[in-house]
């Protein structure tokens, strides 16, 4: 199975279809513009949906707003899930929630569906926790955005599908040269109530997170891809296991002290660091291209633009070249 050349996501639609575990309503999981995932409903006429609830799909990626090419949009399912309370909904949306509630009760009475009864907030339904997590979970930070993984950074495994084995890639995501441990501030508005006050008293409003300085690096970490699958056309074997960090949901994983044994070269306070100039950059192998990268790649490395163009040329070549021995 292959992804269409125009898509920007690596999620196969077959694996994106699911049902809400709280109300049994069919939903579709899409990759968001910010590398998160979101469950969306089927399309509805735009004129009946409030602007703040409108989402649309463009080249496989979910964006807020309306697609100008048609009069339909999608709604985030947690916003209308009948398992949660939704005060202040417009009449049209409230009617839709009631219809879904009737379907949910009917399925429960017939024994066709057993709801997930554990108390949960709407934020947890929007970004569910991964099925398997470890006792230690690290936070990846970039530009004030905090996302927590399923394990420590050194244990992160690539989620792409290996083209040779058809199984999940076994390569590691971690590259210690791409970041460092820094103290970052948490959103105090999310730390409400008594538990939130305890978290703020314990941390002082700051936690230790693995900070990356480049957006492309952050996307690779958050998408949970190794270097070999960062720009690969292979689909993902499993969804990304990163979720937005919430101080109350993830209070057990907060780091109040800087982790050790992650420095490439130990530094002391008496050391004087002398910079010899800008870091060497890898240049794209295409003669007419001037794109570079701060990462160390082989001399045959192509930037994402040239790599995309090369794949397109190979597909055209394969389509038109006739097999050997076949008469023209």
BABA-700357 format. One record per residue (C-alpha): x, y, z; residue in one letter; residue number from 0. Coordinates in nm, 2 decimals. Each point is the difference from the previous one (the first is absolute). Example, Ala and Ser with C-alpha at 12.3 -4.5 7.8 and 13.67 -1.06 7.14 Angstrom:
BEGIN
      X      Y      Z nuti zami
   1.23  -0.45   0.78    a    0
   0.14   0.34  -0.07    s    1
***
This chain:
BEGIN
      X      Y      Z nuti zami
   0.00   0.00   0.00    x    0
   0.13   0.34  -0.10    x    1
  -0.08   0.36   0.09    x    2
  -0.10   0.24  -0.27    x    3
   0.28   0.22  -0.12    x    4
  -0.19   0.32   0.08    x    5
  -0.08  -0.09   0.37    x    6
   0.20   0.16   0.28    x    7
  -0.09  -0.26   0.26    x    8
   0.12  -0.35   0.06    x    9
  -0.31  -0.13   0.16    x   10
  -0.19  -0.26  -0.21    x   11
  -0.37   0.07  -0.01    x   12
  -0.07  -0.37   0.09    x   13
   0.18   0.04   0.33    x   14
  -0.15   0.35   0.06    x   15
  -0.36  -0.13   0.01    x   16
  -0.12  -0.08   0.36    x   17
  -0.29   0.03   0.24    x   18
  -0.01   0.21   0.31    x   19
   0.05  -0.21   0.31    x   20
  -0.23   0.22   0.20    x   21
  -0.31   0.01  -0.23    x   22
   0.07  -0.24  -0.29    x   23
  -0.03   0.27  -0.27    x   24
   0.21  -0.06  -0.32    x   25
   0.29   0.25  -0.02    x   26
   0.30   0.05  -0.22    x   27
   0.34   0.09   0.14    x   28
   0.20   0.25  -0.20    x   29
   0.34   0.15   0.05    x   30
  -0.03   0.37   0.10    x   31
   0.20   0.29  -0.14    x   32
   0.21   0.01   0.32    x   33
   0.09  -0.37  -0.01    x   34
  -0.26  -0.11   0.25    x   35
  -0.30  -0.23  -0.08    x   36
  -0.37   0.09   0.01    x   37
  -0.32  -0.21  -0.03    x   38
  -0.24   0.16  -0.25    x   39
  -0.36  -0.08  -0.10    x   40
  -0.13  -0.04  -0.34    x   41
  -0.07   0.31  -0.21    x   42
  -0.29   0.24   0.09    x   43
  -0.13   0.31  -0.19    x   44
   0.21   0.29   0.11    x   45
  -0.29   0.24   0.04    x   46
  -0.14  -0.19   0.30    x   47
   0.34  -0.03   0.18    x   48
   0.14   0.28   0.22    x   49
   0.33   0.13  -0.14    x   50
   0.20  -0.10   0.31    x   51
  -0.10  -0.37  -0.05    x   52
   0.09  -0.02  -0.37    x   53
   0.29  -0.21  -0.13    x   54
   0.09  -0.11  -0.35    x   55
   0.24  -0.24  -0.16    x   56
   0.27   0.11  -0.25    x   57
   0.24  -0.26  -0.15    x   58
  -0.07  -0.23   0.30    x   59
   0.07   0.26   0.27    x   60
  -0.27   0.15   0.23    x   61
  -0.02   0.38   0.02    x   62
  -0.24   0.22   0.19    x   63
  -0.25   0.20  -0.22    x   64
  -0.19  -0.07  -0.31    x   65
   0.11  -0.13  -0.34    x   66
  -0.09   0.26  -0.26    x   67
  -0.05  -0.26  -0.27    x   68
  -0.32  -0.14   0.15    x   69
  -0.27   0.07   0.25    x   70
   0.09  -0.27   0.25    x   71
   0.22  -0.03   0.31    x   72
   0.07  -0.25   0.28    x   73
  -0.04   0.03   0.37    x   74
   0.24  -0.12   0.27    x   75
  -0.19  -0.30   0.16    x   76
   0.08   0.09   0.36    x   77
  -0.19   0.33  -0.04    x   78
  -0.32  -0.20  -0.07    x   79
   0.06  -0.33   0.18    x   80
  -0.32  -0.08   0.20    x   81
   0.22  -0.15   0.28    x   82
   0.11   0.35   0.10    x   83
  -0.19   0.31   0.11    x   84
  -0.01   0.28  -0.25    x   85
  -0.16   0.31   0.15    x   86
  -0.10   0.29  -0.23    x   87
  -0.01  -0.19  -0.33    x   88
  -0.20   0.15  -0.29    x   89
  -0.34  -0.16  -0.06    x   90
   0.11  -0.18  -0.32    x   91
   0.31  -0.15   0.17    x   92
  -0.21  -0.09   0.31    x   93
  -0.24  -0.19  -0.22    x   94
   0.29  -0.19  -0.15    x   95
   0.13  -0.09   0.35    x   96
  -0.34  -0.13   0.09    x   97
  -0.02  -0.22  -0.30    x   98
   0.34  -0.15   0.08    x   99
  -0.11  -0.05   0.36    x  100
  -0.31  -0.20  -0.11    x  101
   0.22  -0.22  -0.22    x  102
   0.24  -0.06   0.29    x  103
  -0.28  -0.10   0.24    x  104
  -0.15  -0.23  -0.26    x  105
   0.33  -0.17  -0.06    x  106
   0.05  -0.05   0.37    x  107
  -0.35  -0.14   0.06    x  108
   0.05  -0.25  -0.28    x  109
   0.33  -0.11   0.14    x  110
   0.19   0.11  -0.31    x  111
   0.22   0.25   0.18    x  112
   0.15   0.03   0.35    x  113
   0.11   0.36   0.08    x  114
   0.33   0.09   0.15    x  115
  -0.12   0.10   0.34    x  116
   0.32   0.14   0.16    x  117
  -0.04   0.37   0.06    x  118
   0.19   0.20  -0.26    x  119
   0.02   0.37  -0.10    x  120
  -0.07   0.12  -0.35    x  121
   0.37   0.08  -0.05    x  122
   0.09  -0.36   0.05    x  123
  -0.25  -0.12  -0.26    x  124
   0.15   0.25  -0.25    x  125
   0.36  -0.13   0.07    x  126
  -0.03  -0.35   0.15    x  127
   0.30  -0.15   0.17    x  128
   0.20  -0.27  -0.18    x  129
  -0.09  -0.36   0.08    x  130
   0.35  -0.08   0.15    x  131
   0.20   0.24   0.21    x  132
   0.30  -0.03   0.22    x  133
   0.06   0.12   0.35    x  134
   0.23   0.28  -0.13    x  135
  -0.14   0.23  -0.27    x  136
   0.19   0.30  -0.13    x  137
  -0.14   0.33  -0.14    x  138
   0.12   0.14  -0.33    x  139
  -0.02   0.38  -0.03    x  140
   0.02   0.24  -0.28    x  141
  -0.12   0.36  -0.02    x  142
  -0.20  -0.03   0.32    x  143
  -0.18  -0.32  -0.12    x  144
   0.04  -0.29   0.24    x  145
  -0.08  -0.36  -0.10    x  146
   0.06  -0.31   0.20    x  147
   0.11  -0.33  -0.15    x  148
  -0.08  -0.35   0.11    x  149
   0.35  -0.06   0.15    x  150
   0.34   0.16   0.06    x  151
   0.16   0.16  -0.31    x  152
   0.26  -0.27  -0.03    x  153
  -0.27  -0.27  -0.03    x  154
  -0.21   0.17  -0.27    x  155
  -0.05  -0.23  -0.29    x  156
  -0.08   0.10  -0.36    x  157
  -0.37  -0.06  -0.09    x  158
   0.05  -0.03  -0.38    x  159
  -0.06  -0.32  -0.19    x  160
   0.31  -0.18  -0.12    x  161
  -0.03  -0.05  -0.37    x  162
   0.19  -0.33   0.01    x  163
  -0.16  -0.17   0.30    x  164
  -0.33   0.17   0.00    x  165
   0.03   0.04   0.38    x  166
   0.07   0.30   0.21    x  167
   0.35   0.16  -0.04    x  168
   0.23  -0.10   0.28    x  169
   0.23   0.31  -0.03    x  170
   0.02   0.25   0.28    x  171
  -0.13   0.36  -0.02    x  172
   0.24   0.15   0.25    x  173
   0.30   0.21  -0.12    x  174
   0.17   0.17   0.28    x  175
   0.17   0.25  -0.23    x  176
  -0.34   0.16  -0.08    x  177
  -0.10   0.13   0.34    x  178
   0.08   0.05   0.37    x  179
  -0.18   0.00   0.33    x  180
  -0.14   0.34   0.10    x  181
  -0.24   0.13   0.27    x  182
  -0.32   0.11  -0.17    x  183
  -0.31   0.17   0.14    x  184
  -0.34  -0.18   0.01    x  185
  -0.34   0.15  -0.07    x  186
  -0.13   0.11   0.34    x  187
  -0.36   0.03  -0.13    x  188
   0.00  -0.38  -0.05    x  189
   0.11  -0.05   0.37    x  190
  -0.33   0.09   0.16    x  191
  -0.14  -0.12   0.33    x  192
   0.17  -0.16   0.29    x  193
   0.20  -0.25  -0.20    x  194
   0.12   0.28  -0.23    x  195
   0.11   0.21   0.30    x  196
   0.20  -0.30   0.13    x  197
   0.17  -0.04  -0.34    x  198
   0.09   0.37  -0.01    x  199
   0.14  -0.02   0.35    x  200
   0.20  -0.30  -0.09    x  201
   0.14   0.13  -0.33    x  202
   0.00   0.37   0.05    x  203
  -0.18   0.02  -0.34    x  204
   0.30  -0.15  -0.19    x  205
   0.09  -0.36  -0.10    x  206
   0.30  -0.16  -0.18    x  207
  -0.07  -0.09  -0.36    x  208
   0.21  -0.10  -0.30    x  209
   0.02   0.33  -0.20    x  210
   0.06  -0.01  -0.38    x  211
   0.09   0.32  -0.18    x  212
  -0.11  -0.08  -0.36    x  213
  -0.36  -0.05  -0.12    x  214
   0.09  -0.28  -0.24    x  215
   0.17  -0.19   0.28    x  216
  -0.30   0.06   0.23    x  217
  -0.23  -0.14  -0.27    x  218
   0.22  -0.31  -0.04    x  219
  -0.01  -0.07   0.38    x  220
  -0.37   0.07   0.03    x  221
  -0.08  -0.21  -0.30    x  222
   0.22  -0.27   0.15    x  223
   0.21  -0.07  -0.31    x  224
   0.36  -0.11  -0.02    x  225
   0.24   0.18  -0.24    x  226
  -0.06  -0.25  -0.27    x  227
  -0.38   0.04   0.01    x  228
  -0.02   0.37   0.06    x  229
  -0.08   0.08  -0.37    x  230
  -0.08  -0.36  -0.10    x  231
  -0.32  -0.07  -0.20    x  232
  -0.07  -0.31   0.21    x  233
  -0.32   0.02   0.21    x  234
   0.01  -0.02   0.38    x  235
  -0.04  -0.34   0.16    x  236
  -0.17   0.14   0.31    x  237
  -0.12   0.35   0.09    x  238
   0.24   0.25   0.18    x  239
   0.01  -0.06   0.37    x  240
   0.06   0.37   0.09    x  241
  -0.28   0.20   0.17    x  242
  -0.01   0.36   0.12    x  243
   0.15   0.03   0.35    x  244
  -0.25   0.09   0.27    x  245
   0.13   0.07   0.36    x  246
  -0.30  -0.17   0.16    x  247
  -0.02  -0.31  -0.22    x  248
   0.37  -0.06   0.00    x  249
   0.10   0.12   0.34    x  250
   0.16  -0.34   0.08    x  251
   0.26   0.05  -0.28    x  252
   0.11   0.36   0.08    x  253
   0.37   0.04   0.03    x  254
   0.11   0.25   0.27    x  255
   0.37  -0.07  -0.04    x  256
   0.22   0.00  -0.31    x  257
   0.05  -0.36  -0.14    x  258
   0.36  -0.11  -0.01    x  259
   0.21  -0.22  -0.24    x  260
  -0.15   0.17  -0.31    x  261
   0.29   0.23  -0.09    x  262
   0.21  -0.09  -0.30    x  263
   0.31   0.16   0.16    x  264
   0.01   0.08   0.37    x  265
   0.07   0.36   0.08    x  266
   0.13   0.16   0.32    x  267
  -0.04   0.35   0.12    x  268
   0.37   0.08  -0.06    x  269
  -0.01  -0.11  -0.37    x  270
   0.01   0.28  -0.26    x  271
  -0.18  -0.09  -0.32    x  272
   0.16   0.14  -0.31    x  273
  -0.21   0.02  -0.31    x  274
   0.19  -0.05  -0.33    x  275
  -0.29   0.14  -0.20    x  276
  -0.33  -0.12  -0.15    x  277
  -0.07  -0.37   0.01    x  278
   0.07  -0.19  -0.32    x  279
  -0.32  -0.05  -0.21    x  280
  -0.09  -0.28  -0.24    x  281
  -0.08   0.13  -0.35    x  282
  -0.27  -0.15  -0.22    x  283
   0.15  -0.24  -0.27    x  284
  -0.20   0.17  -0.28    x  285
   0.25   0.23  -0.18    x  286
  -0.26   0.28  -0.05    x  287
  -0.13  -0.01   0.36    x  288
   0.15   0.20   0.28    x  289
  -0.20  -0.14   0.29    x  290
   0.20  -0.12   0.30    x  291
  -0.04  -0.18   0.33    x  292
   0.17   0.03   0.34    x  293
  -0.02  -0.38   0.04    x  294
   0.27  -0.23  -0.13    x  295
  -0.12  -0.18  -0.31    x  296
   0.19  -0.20  -0.27    x  297
   0.12   0.19  -0.32    x  298
  -0.30  -0.15  -0.19    x  299
  -0.25   0.17   0.24    x  300
  -0.29   0.18  -0.17    x  301
  -0.22   0.27   0.16    x  302
  -0.37  -0.06   0.03    x  303
  -0.08   0.20  -0.31    x  304
   0.25  -0.18  -0.22    x  305
  -0.09  -0.34   0.15    x  306
  -0.36   0.06  -0.08    x  307
   0.09   0.09  -0.36    x  308
   0.22  -0.30  -0.03    x  309
  -0.28  -0.24   0.11    x  310
  -0.23   0.16  -0.25    x  311
   0.26  -0.05  -0.28    x  312
   0.04  -0.36   0.09    x  313
  -0.37  -0.07  -0.01    x  314
  -0.03   0.16  -0.34    x  315
   0.30  -0.20  -0.12    x  316
  -0.14  -0.33   0.13    x  317
  -0.34   0.08  -0.16    x  318
   0.14   0.06  -0.35    x  319
   0.29  -0.24  -0.03    x  320
  -0.12  -0.33  -0.16    x  321
   0.12  -0.33   0.14    x  322
   0.29  -0.16  -0.19    x  323
  -0.10  -0.23  -0.28    x  324
  -0.33   0.17  -0.07    x  325
  -0.05   0.13  -0.35    x  326
  -0.07   0.37  -0.03    x  327
***
